[in-house]
Amino acid sequence: MLGVITLNAIVLGAETYDSVEDRYGDALHTLNDVFLAAFVVELAIRIVACWPRPVDFFKSGWNVFDFAIVAAAFLPLDIFT
């Protein structure tokens, strides 16, 4: 997952350059979606690992932080466009 986080950061950084966005925008957006899917799958696995009490997942502050970051990625925020 550390590699996915690193690659996602690189893609997000590349999206901030207009020339890169113009040339590779579709590919960057697709990669972003793939990374988000990986983060969702990872969260789901970690929540299911807490079975039969999946609510125990949220007892860790880091887990709550991870969940909030991934959930925020689904918010329709276009404040910079």
JOGI-V959205 format. One record per helix or strand of 3 or more residues. SS is the DSSP state (@ for helix, = for strand). FROM is the first residue (numbers start at 0). LEN is the number of residues. Records with the same first field share a line. If there is no record, write none. Layout:
BEGIN
SS->FROM-LEN / FROM-LEN
END
This chain:
BEGIN
@->1-13 / 17-31 / 53-6 / 60-12
END
